[in-house]
Amino acid sequence: MTATKPEMRPTGFAHRLARWIDWIVVALILAVLVVVSVTVTGFLTEYNISNLLLQSSYIGILAIGEAFVLITGGIDLSSPAIMAMGAVVGAGYIVAHPNQLVLGILIMVVIGVACGIVNGLLVAYVKLVPFIATLATSTLLGGLALWITHSASIAGLPNSFLNLAGSLGSIPIPVIVFAVVIGLSYILLAKTVLGRHIFYIGVNARAARVASISVERTQVMAYAISGLSAGIAAVVLTAILGTATAAMGQGTIQLAIISAAVIGGVSIYGGVGSIPGVVLGTLLLTLIGNVMSLNNVSYFTTYMVKGAVIVVAVSLDRFRRLK
Amino acid sequence: MSGKALLELRHISKHFAGSQALSDVSIELNQGEVLGLVGANGAGKSTLMNVLGGVITKDAGSILIDGHEISLTSPSAADRAGIAFVHQEPALFSMLTVAENMFVTDYPGKWGWIDRARMVEACARHLHTVDSQLDPNTLARDIGIGDSQLIEIARALSQQARIVLFDEPTSSLTVHEKERLFEIIRSLKNSGTGVIYISHFLDEVLDICDRVVVLRNGKVVAKSPVSEMSMARLVEEMLGRQLESTRQSGRRAGDVVLQVESLSRGNVLRNVSFTLHENEVVGLWGLLGSGRSELFRALTGLDPIDRGHIRMRIGGELRPITPGNFLSRAGYVTENRRDDGLFAKMSLRPNVTAASLWNVIRSRLRFIDQAGERHVAEEVMQSLAIKASGPEALAETLSGGNQQKVILGKWLQRQPTVILMDEPTRGVDVGAKAEIHRLIGELADQGTSILIATSEIEELMSLSDRVLVISRGHIVTDITRDRVEQESLMRFAMGEA
């Protein structure tokens, strides 16, 4: 009778690194925090901190939705486009009907969920590769948003809506929304049957199918959750910016949310990840951006650093798989 | 035997996790000799082939060609040593031509440019040596298995291979193609090539080979010229004399719990009908590719069926059930636990509850009761004697036997009427195997009906109350254990009934 085999435990630098990776991220955040708060002037101001948290809020909400999809073993490249789509339609409605604020917000969220469900159906039932399916819907929605707005930004939102970017006490409302999203998504992923199913299909979809878990339904739910998060982010970002444009979905947001999730321990190979991790990853990423802009680091250097961070994050994911 | 042997294997051993695949195997092959290599599934034939092909490395022993020791550390090393393979179903690049496939490791030409004219001409010449009129420009996807094997043989000849191994070459061939293949083997022999011929079909072995070596459980159990061998003795050597060891279970089969009628799927399953009873272990015996795993996949709705009816005992009476719903009242321990059984990157706890999460749901919001789940996992660990540090141990860190118990534990949570098991003790060490056998016996004693597919005759004989033999997708016989004879099993399985 052989007992468990200790020689199976891999050794070597990469493996040792793998075991400590999550703590390394936490330590990095703390180290960066300490260093910048001492050395960088203007970091520890109330204005800058709230700015940092505001930025984290919509990136984090998107990254949390992305995490659900990544854990199933898929990828969602359309969340910024979905966010922009929800934002321009909802904002357009609110500008036209300033007294139907709640309905306008609801439109943003519902558009998010609906687009997510379409992604899910394409992946689960039409069996498209997630990368292609969501790249296609992203392009389609981007074009649609431009067409609807004629490339113009939608301004003239009522103060009642813009107040959503204000503060409750001393805490910005987007940060409160972020906190609520964190709490609910944590419970959903870690405590419920749906969350468990998302992990099962990410770890071994074939075994899940044999155990009569509906892989397809779970996939649709994951993409719907990602869409929902894009809808919520649409509300938050529109309030922060004061306008809605089709350009909201462009630029490096997509890479930012995937790298936030991956830095936070979500595997792009599926099956692994946690909400607290995603939150930490988001904070680290926005922190880096924030510090660079405080130091007047040039636009292209910022890009280079962010690109390097992504390379490091994905490499870390490889190491984690060795664990 | 005169002079040096062409190929000599001395004391080859190979150990895999939990099992000794080859132990102290010594074989020699002479020039111009056809050596038959036979053995039941899992006897070690494939391992030996892979050692010779440089695909896996041996733990101990040496390999000599013309009396000189060689080292086979990679497939290209085997190539250089003059060892070539002809496979059961050669894997060709379907979108490349015959000529491109033949020279895939060694295109004629210079500086990376391929000399097509020379390649086509050389291909035609080599094909001619095996009497093939195949057009070198045909796409590989358009040719049959027989012709694909000819390409492999021609390639071997073009590389001046001195040793050619045939692995089950005839199982997909037509009668005519088989005759042609035998002709080629005889001419290889006459030109001094050494041939190793691996086959389930003992009549062919007795027909084409000069000598035969029998492997059982990784050991050479018989070596003899075919003139001194009979079919009966070959079967006896292959299977061992384990029949006496069958014990009486004392179980009495109860009511019918599963009735399968005319289940068909293409030509993979043909009119499969059988019944299972309460308190019964039924063995499903068949060679690789006979339709064993396919039957399980069809029953459980993983593969679509063309027609057929399944009835299961639900609430005291037999009721029709669709394959899609089959697993709601049954368990299925799959053949390859890493592929579709285990959630390797998860801990033992969610592995055990994966098929029965509804048992540990706490509220209407479908929250998982984590404490309850841990309790279930602890119970399973205890009742199945799973050796692990605790419910949070990562499944992939467990030994094969313990992983298999985790999977069994997962299905037991459903309190299944029927459990299907496909090779449940493959790659599991001897101790864990005995424990799994004991668990299977206990489950049957408690009333569960178990259908177990195995290619190990000892396992079949020690576990089953009844045996179904499947061959070419058809149940050819259904016999109680006391009437099973090993020779008849083999004959049935080879479709000679």
Chai-1 contact restraints between the chains, C-beta under 6 A:
chainA,res_idxA,chainB,res_idxB,connection_type,confidence,min_distance_angstrom,max_distance_angstrom,comment,restraint_id
A,M1,B,G431,contact,1.0,0.0,6.0,A-B,restraint_1
A,T2,B,S399,contact,1.0,0.0,6.0,A-B,restraint_2
A,T2,B,D429,contact,1.0,0.0,6.0,A-B,restraint_3
A,K191,B,F367,contact,1.0,0.0,6.0,A-B,restraint_4
A,T192,B,R366,contact,1.0,0.0,6.0,A-B,restraint_5
A,T192,B,F367,contact,1.0,0.0,6.0,A-B,restraint_6
A,V193,B,L357,contact,1.0,0.0,6.0,A-B,restraint_7
A,V193,B,R366,contact,1.0,0.0,6.0,A-B,restraint_8
A,Y200,B,A354,contact,1.0,0.0,6.0,A-B,restraint_9
A,V203,B,F343,contact,1.0,0.0,6.0,A-B,restraint_10
A,V203,B,K345,contact,1.0,0.0,6.0,A-B,restraint_11
A,V203,B,M346,contact,1.0,0.0,6.0,A-B,restraint_12
A,N204,B,F343,contact,1.0,0.0,6.0,A-B,restraint_13
A,R206,B,D339,contact,1.0,0.0,6.0,A-B,restraint_14
A,R206,B,D340,contact,1.0,0.0,6.0,A-B,restraint_15
A,A207,B,D340,contact,1.0,0.0,6.0,A-B,restraint_16
A,A207,B,G341,contact,1.0,0.0,6.0,A-B,restraint_17
A,A207,B,F343,contact,1.0,0.0,6.0,A-B,restraint_18
A,V210,B,Y332,contact,1.0,0.0,6.0,A-B,restraint_19
A,V210,B,D340,contact,1.0,0.0,6.0,A-B,restraint_20
A,A211,B,A354,contact,1.0,0.0,6.0,A-B,restraint_21
A,A211,B,A355,contact,1.0,0.0,6.0,A-B,restraint_22
A,S212,B,L327,contact,1.0,0.0,6.0,A-B,restraint_23
A,G271,B,K345,contact,1.0,0.0,6.0,A-B,restraint_24
